[in-house]
Amino acid sequence: MTLPEAPPPVPGLQRAGARLPVDVYTQRLWERRWFVAAYSSASNSVGYEGNFLGQAWQLLTPLLNILVYYLVFGLLLHSNRGVPNYIAFLSVGVFVFAFCTSALTSGSRAITGNLGLVRALQFPRAVLPASTTLVAFLRLLYSLLVLIPIVLISGEPLTWHWLLLLPALALQALFCLGLAFVVARLGARIPDMNEILPFFSRLWMYTSGVMYSVTVFTQGHPGWVSTVMTLNPAYVYLQLARNALLIGNPAPVSTWLTALAWAVGTLVMGYLYFWRGEEEYGNV
């Protein structure tokens, strides 16, 4: 018995849910930029609505972290050695690194936390990790309302170097977006990602110089230790922010080039990695 041949494909039609070419996919993602902005704003507004203090926790959480880290690392472990203004140094580190942590953890849930939306509607799934990263970035901007007064009250002068904070945060945002694309696909494929990431985030924080000076810490260690720690992307973005807000020399060109390489490289590779898994999302 001869099976009937499959009918030829109809011109202009394509399989539902098929992955689009990356250029078409990117165009459709760009067309939904206003949705990303609106969705992110709404998500940020409802994120703390079940708490008594509501949106205040966006500022209270890093403030409490600064207090805890200052007591433990500054007073008990004396990690403030070699740091002239440890309060400002620690505050910048905590607030800026929190952006990386938030983008990482929320990005890993971008698909799994919106399965109903993913299965019901057809849209570029990259909208979701882009939205979670924008939420994290908005919270970082809100935190500047607390960070800047801390830096000024601690004795740091207001100089034109502060303007360098804007490109530093922009590069960090691109890096975090690329990171969110990576963990969004991993989170959609590996159910245990939400349990693994907190340990990775904690290890990343302890090796990024959030609570101590990497320059002081690496003294007496082999040269490769300093090289590895200073190439850490989180440390690079912390340094750019600290060089912008704290007294000292501006960040060297090499640091800016390293930050640019991490931002562009992570964004491009992360975006392509996420795009290649487009047909998988919502099928779990």
C-alpha positions in Angstrom: 0.0 0.0 0.0 1.4 3.3 -1.0 1.0 6.2 1.4 -0.2 9.5 -0.1 2.4 12.1 -0.5 2.3 15.1 1.8 0.8 18.2 0.2 3.4 20.8 -0.9 3.7 23.8 1.4 1.5 26.7 0.6 3.6 29.8 -0.3 3.5 32.5 2.3 2.6 30.1 5.1 4.8 28.6 7.8 4.5 26.2 10.7 2.9 27.7 13.7 5.5 28.5 16.4 8.4 28.1 14.0 11.5 30.0 14.9 11.8 33.2 12.8 15.1 34.3 11.2 17.0 36.3 13.7 16.6 39.6 11.8 12.8 39.2 11.5 12.7 38.1 15.2 14.7 41.1 16.2 12.4 43.4 14.2 9.3 42.0 15.9 10.9 42.3 19.3 11.7 46.0 18.6 8.1 46.5 17.5 7.0 45.4 21.0 9.3 47.8 22.9 6.4 49.8 24.2 4.8 46.6 25.6 8.1 45.8 27.3 8.1 49.2 28.9 4.5 49.0 30.0 4.8 45.4 31.2 7.9 46.2 33.2 6.4 49.2 34.8 3.3 47.2 35.9 5.4 44.3 37.2 7.6 46.7 39.2 4.5 48.3 40.7 2.8 45.0 41.8 6.1 43.4 43.0 5.6 44.5 46.6 1.9 45.1 46.8 1.3 42.4 49.3 3.7 44.0 51.9 2.8 46.7 54.4 5.7 48.9 53.3 5.1 48.3 49.5 7.6 49.9 47.2 9.7 51.1 50.2 11.3 47.6 50.2 13.2 48.5 47.0 15.2 50.9 49.1 15.0 49.2 52.5 16.4 45.8 51.4 19.8 47.2 50.1 20.0 49.6 53.1 19.6 46.6 55.5 22.2 44.7 53.5 24.6 47.6 53.8 24.1 47.7 57.6 24.6 43.9 57.9 27.7 43.9 55.7 29.2 46.9 57.5 28.8 45.2 60.9 30.2 41.9 59.7 32.8 42.8 57.2 33.7 46.3 58.2 33.8 46.0 62.0 34.3 42.3 62.7 36.4 41.2 59.8 38.1 44.5 59.1 37.6 44.4 55.4 37.7 48.2 55.3 41.5 48.1 55.3 42.8 50.2 52.4 39.4 51.8 51.8 39.3 55.6 52.8 35.5 55.9 52.7 34.2 52.4 53.5 30.5 53.4 53.9 30.3 54.9 50.4 32.5 52.1 49.0 30.2 49.5 50.4 27.0 51.3 49.5 28.0 51.6 45.9 29.0 48.0 45.8 25.8 46.7 47.3 23.4 48.8 45.2 25.2 48.2 41.9 25.7 44.4 42.4 22.1 44.1 43.4 21.3 44.9 39.8 23.3 41.9 38.6 21.6 39.6 41.2 18.1 40.8 40.4 18.6 40.4 36.6 20.0 36.9 37.2 17.3 35.6 39.4 14.3 37.2 37.8 15.6 36.4 34.3 15.7 32.7 35.2 12.0 32.8 35.9 11.1 34.9 32.8 9.7 31.9 30.9 8.6 29.5 33.7 6.8 32.3 35.6 4.8 33.3 32.5 3.9 29.9 31.0 0.2 30.9 30.7 1.1 33.9 28.6 3.7 31.9 26.5 1.2 29.2 25.7 -1.7 31.5 24.9 -0.1 34.1 22.7 2.4 34.2 19.9 5.1 36.8 20.4 8.9 36.9 20.6 9.7 35.2 23.9 12.7 37.6 24.3 10.1 40.1 25.5 10.0 38.4 28.8 13.7 38.4 29.9 13.9 42.0 28.4 11.1 43.0 30.7 12.6 41.4 33.8 15.9 43.1 33.2 14.1 46.5 32.7 12.4 46.0 36.1 15.8 45.3 37.7 17.2 48.4 36.0 14.3 50.6 37.2 14.9 49.4 40.8 18.5 50.4 40.4 17.5 53.9 39.3 15.2 54.2 42.2 17.9 53.1 44.6 20.0 56.1 43.4 17.6 58.2 45.5 19.2 56.7 48.6 22.7 55.9 47.3 23.5 59.5 46.2 22.7 61.0 49.6 24.8 58.4 51.3 27.7 59.1 49.2 27.4 62.9 49.7 26.8 62.7 53.5 29.8 60.4 53.8 32.0 63.2 52.5 32.4 62.6 48.8 32.2 65.8 46.7 30.0 66.3 43.7 32.2 66.4 40.6 31.9 66.0 36.9 33.1 62.5 37.2 29.6 61.6 38.4 28.4 61.8 34.8 30.5 58.7 34.1 28.0 56.8 36.1 25.5 57.0 33.2 27.6 55.1 30.6 28.8 52.7 33.3 25.2 51.7 34.2 24.2 51.5 30.6 27.0 49.0 29.9 26.0 47.0 32.9 22.4 47.0 31.7 23.5 45.5 28.4 25.5 42.9 30.2 22.6 42.0 32.5 20.2 41.7 29.6 22.5 39.2 27.9 22.8 37.3 31.2 19.0 37.3 31.5 18.7 35.8 28.0 21.0 32.9 29.0 19.4 32.1 32.3 15.9 32.4 30.9 16.6 29.6 28.5 18.4 27.5 31.1 15.5 28.1 33.6 13.0 26.9 31.0 15.0 23.7 30.5 16.3 23.0 34.0 13.6 23.1 36.8 16.3 23.3 39.5 17.8 26.6 38.3 15.9 28.6 41.0 17.6 26.5 43.6 21.1 26.7 42.1 21.2 30.4 41.3 21.2 31.8 44.9 24.4 29.8 45.7 26.0 31.1 42.5 24.9 34.7 43.2 26.4 34.5 46.7 29.7 33.1 45.4 29.7 35.8 42.7 29.2 38.5 45.2 32.0 37.3 47.5 34.5 37.2 44.6 33.5 40.6 43.1 34.9 42.9 45.8 31.5 44.2 47.0 32.6 44.3 50.6 36.4 44.6 50.3 39.1 46.0 48.1 40.3 43.5 45.6 43.6 45.4 45.3 44.3 45.0 49.0 43.1 41.4 49.1 45.2 40.2 46.2 48.5 41.6 47.7 50.8 38.7 48.4 48.9 36.3 46.1 50.0 35.1 42.7 49.4 37.4 39.8 46.8 35.2 38.2 44.5 35.7 41.2 44.5 39.4 40.6 43.9 39.0 36.9 41.0 36.6 37.4 39.3 38.8 40.0 39.7 42.0 38.1 38.3 40.5 34.9 35.2 39.5 36.7 32.4 41.4 35.0 30.7 42.4 38.2 33.9 43.7 39.6 34.5 45.7 36.4 31.1 47.5 36.6 31.6 48.1 40.4 34.9 49.7 39.6 33.3 52.0 37.0 30.6 53.1 39.4 33.0 53.6 42.3 35.5 55.6 40.1 32.6 57.8 39.0 31.2 58.5 42.5 34.1 58.3 44.9 37.3 60.4 45.2 40.1 59.0 43.1 41.4 58.7 39.6 38.9 58.1 36.8 38.7 54.5 35.6 41.4 53.7 33.0 40.5 53.2 29.3 41.3 49.5 29.7 38.5 49.1 32.3 36.0 50.8 30.0 37.1 48.5 27.1 36.7 45.4 29.3 33.3 46.6 30.4 32.3 47.2 26.7 33.6 43.7 25.7 31.6 42.0 28.5 28.5 44.0 27.6 28.5 43.5 23.9 29.8 39.9 24.0 27.3 38.7 26.6 24.4 40.5 24.9 25.1 39.1 21.5 25.9 35.5 22.6 23.0 35.5 25.1 20.5 36.8 22.6 21.5 34.2 20.0 21.4 31.4 22.6 17.9 32.4 23.7 16.7 32.8 20.1 17.8 29.3 19.2 15.6 27.9 21.8 12.5 29.9 20.8 10.5 26.8 19.7 11.1 25.1 23.1 9.4 27.6 25.3 6.0 26.7 26.6 6.4 23.0 25.6 7.3 21.8 29.1 
